Amino acid sequence: MKVRASVKKLCEFCRTVKRRGRVYVLCTANPKHKQRQGISTFACEGSVPSLNLFIVEILIQVL
């Protein structure tokens, strides 16, 4: 699957599908035409507690 900023139908058998907020191009004739729009953000998806919250929690426990 190709990940691109702009996806386009490459042949007459390609179809555009929107799933979970992303645009996909799926092709029944040629699997090489599979595309997904957007960038992968797996490294940024999880929430990381900030240092300020950690310090506040320690201060609350001490007091």
BABAGU-965314 format. One line per 3 residues: their letters; for each residue x, y, z of N, C-alpha, C, CB. Coordinates in Angstrom, 3 decimals. Glycine has a CB too. Example, Ala and Ser with C-alpha at 12.3 -4.5 7.8 and 13.67 -1.06 7.14 Angstrom:
BABAGU-965314
AS> 13.190 -5.690 7.800 12.300 -4.500 7.800 13.200 -3.300 7.800 11.308 -4.473 9.046 ~ 12.850 -2.250 7.080 13.670 -1.060 7.140 12.900 0.030 7.870 14.084 -0.598 5.725;
END
This chain:
BABAGU-965314
MKV> 0.843 -1.182 0.000 0.000 0.000 0.000 0.883 1.239 0.000 -0.956 0.002 1.217 ~ 0.525 2.180 -0.835 1.244 3.445 -0.907 0.545 4.459 0.005 1.315 3.968 -2.381 ~ 1.327 5.217 0.752 0.784 6.288 1.591 1.162 7.599 0.926 1.326 6.213 3.078;
RAS> 0.157 8.373 0.571 0.380 9.593 -0.198 -0.426 10.750 0.376 0.015 9.374 -1.668 ~ 0.013 11.952 0.032 -0.735 13.145 0.428 -1.985 13.307 -0.422 0.143 14.395 0.315 ~ -1.915 12.870 -1.678 -3.047 12.977 -2.592 -3.233 11.642 -3.293 -2.834 14.124 -3.624;
VKK> -4.389 11.025 -3.109 -4.653 9.734 -3.752 -5.539 9.948 -4.974 -5.322 8.742 -2.757 ~ -5.286 9.155 -6.003 -6.049 9.262 -7.244 -6.352 7.869 -7.762 -5.280 10.086 -8.308 ~ -7.468 7.742 -8.440 -7.789 6.491 -9.103 -6.835 6.306 -10.279 -9.274 6.468 -9.574;
LCE> -6.225 5.131 -10.379 -5.253 4.888 -11.434 -5.838 4.129 -12.620 -4.086 4.130 -10.880 ~ -6.968 3.458 -12.420 -7.606 2.743 -13.529 -9.118 2.731 -13.307 -7.050 1.282 -13.653 ~ -9.839 2.122 -14.211 -11.304 2.120 -14.112 -11.822 1.223 -12.991 -11.907 1.676 -15.426;
FCR> -10.988 0.305 -12.486 -11.417 -0.612 -11.434 -11.109 -0.089 -10.031 -10.755 -1.955 -11.629 ~ -10.390 1.004 -9.938 -10.077 1.601 -8.636 -11.335 2.254 -8.064 -8.923 2.647 -8.762 ~ -11.513 2.117 -6.749 -12.641 2.780 -6.102 -12.147 3.488 -4.849 -13.767 1.765 -5.757;
TVK> -12.761 4.609 -4.557 -12.389 5.429 -3.410 -13.295 5.087 -2.240 -12.477 6.938 -3.750 ~ -12.682 4.863 -1.072 -13.423 4.500 0.135 -12.910 5.370 1.272 -13.269 2.970 0.473 ~ -13.830 5.852 2.116 -13.434 6.613 3.295 -13.750 5.777 4.528 -14.161 7.999 3.351;
RRG> -12.714 5.458 5.296 -12.876 4.657 6.516 -12.090 5.311 7.646 -12.400 3.184 6.293 ~ -12.732 5.433 8.799 -12.097 5.969 9.998 -11.373 7.289 9.752 -11.129 4.961 10.550 ~ -11.967 8.145 8.925 -11.403 9.456 8.667 -10.255 9.482 7.682 -10.955 10.035 9.921;
RVY> -9.973 8.367 7.035 -8.907 8.314 6.037 -9.488 7.910 4.699 -7.796 7.333 6.463 ~ -8.875 8.387 3.634 -9.333 8.076 2.282 -8.436 6.979 1.720 -9.316 9.349 1.362 ~ -9.059 5.914 1.229 -8.343 4.791 0.638 -8.747 4.649 -0.819 -8.623 3.481 1.414;
VLC> -7.823 4.141 -1.635 -8.137 3.727 -2.993 -7.868 2.237 -3.052 -7.297 4.522 -4.069 ~ -8.899 1.464 -3.374 -8.788 0.014 -3.485 -9.046 -0.380 -4.924 -9.777 -0.706 -2.526 ~ -8.316 -1.384 -5.407 -8.449 -1.796 -6.798 -8.636 -3.305 -6.851 -7.214 -1.363 -7.631;
TAN> -9.649 -3.741 -7.586 -9.898 -5.173 -7.732 -9.048 -5.779 -8.837 -11.370 -5.426 -8.016 ~ -8.609 -4.979 -9.796 -7.847 -5.505 -10.929 -6.349 -5.584 -10.631 -8.081 -4.639 -12.158 ~ -5.809 -4.568 -9.964 -4.369 -4.514 -9.727 -4.112 -4.108 -8.277 -3.680 -3.522 -10.709;
PKH> -3.656 -5.033 -7.423 -3.420 -4.705 -6.010 -2.342 -3.640 -5.798 -3.033 -5.953 -5.262 ~ -1.504 -3.406 -6.797 -0.466 -2.376 -6.669 -1.062 -0.972 -6.642 0.534 -2.489 -7.819 ~ -2.312 -0.825 -6.983 -2.964 0.481 -6.990 -3.487 0.887 -5.612 -4.101 0.479 -7.983;
KQR> -3.331 0.032 -4.599 -3.824 0.348 -3.261 -3.106 1.569 -2.708 -3.641 -0.851 -2.318 ~ -3.891 2.531 -2.183 -3.325 3.765 -1.639 -4.095 4.183 -0.395 -3.349 4.892 -2.693 ~ -3.398 4.925 0.464 -4.030 5.518 1.635 -3.574 6.960 1.724 -3.682 4.732 2.941;
QGI> -4.496 7.852 2.077 -4.158 9.261 2.204 -3.801 9.576 3.640 -5.316 10.147 1.731 ~ -2.771 10.377 3.824 -2.381 10.802 5.160 -1.023 10.275 5.545 -3.399 10.359 6.167 ~ -0.552 10.734 6.716 0.737 10.279 7.221 0.497 9.373 8.408 1.646 11.473 7.612;
STF> 1.428 8.494 8.678 1.286 7.622 9.837 1.773 8.370 11.068 2.073 6.291 9.644 ~ 0.978 8.346 12.126 1.275 9.113 13.332 1.315 8.210 14.549 0.244 10.219 13.532 ~ 1.799 6.994 14.384 1.784 6.052 15.492 2.643 6.532 16.658 2.259 4.692 15.024;
ACE> 3.739 7.208 16.394 4.614 7.668 17.463 3.975 8.792 18.268 5.941 8.131 16.890 ~ 3.018 9.501 17.715 2.431 10.663 18.381 1.043 10.388 18.951 2.355 11.815 17.416 ~ 0.469 9.226 18.715 -0.919 9.001 19.104 -1.111 8.897 20.609 -1.430 7.756 18.452;
GSV> -0.206 8.237 21.309 -0.373 8.062 22.741 -0.168 9.364 23.483 0.582 7.016 23.259 ~ -0.881 9.502 24.592 -0.704 10.715 25.375 0.420 10.479 26.379 -2.027 11.122 26.097 ~ 1.353 11.389 26.411 2.484 11.304 27.326 2.249 12.317 28.428 3.848 11.560 26.593;
PSL> 2.269 11.857 29.683 2.053 12.820 30.761 3.178 13.848 30.782 1.955 12.103 32.122 ~ 2.812 15.090 30.947 3.819 16.148 30.932 4.542 16.198 32.270 3.174 17.514 30.617 ~ 5.688 16.799 32.268 6.510 16.904 33.465 5.818 17.748 34.524 7.873 17.497 33.126;
NLF> 5.070 18.773 34.112 4.384 19.640 35.069 3.351 18.860 35.872 3.713 20.810 34.345 ~ 2.601 17.981 35.228 1.620 17.176 35.958 2.310 16.248 36.937 0.755 16.367 34.989 ~ 3.438 15.710 36.555 4.191 14.814 37.428 4.664 15.563 38.672 5.393 14.204 36.676;
IVE> 5.157 16.779 38.506 5.631 17.584 39.635 4.467 17.948 40.548 6.340 18.863 39.136 ~ 3.324 18.287 39.984 2.144 18.632 40.786 1.697 17.435 41.613 0.990 19.117 39.882 ~ 1.704 16.246 41.031 1.308 15.048 41.778 2.256 14.784 42.936 1.264 13.831 40.854;
ILI> 3.536 14.989 42.736 4.510 14.788 43.817 4.283 15.813 44.923 5.960 14.890 43.280 ~ 4.032 17.066 44.560 3.787 18.099 45.567 2.530 17.803 46.371 3.670 19.468 44.907 ~ 1.505 17.274 45.731 0.264 16.935 46.439 0.518 15.814 47.435 -0.844 16.523 45.443;
QVL> 1.324 14.834 47.052 1.624 13.721 47.955 2.445 14.188 49.153 2.373 12.613 47.206 ~ 3.350 15.132 48.943 4.205 15.634 50.022 3.388 16.453 51.008 5.358 16.480 49.454 ~ 2.465 17.258 50.494 1.662 18.115 51.371 0.592 17.282 51.992 1.048 19.308 50.609;
END
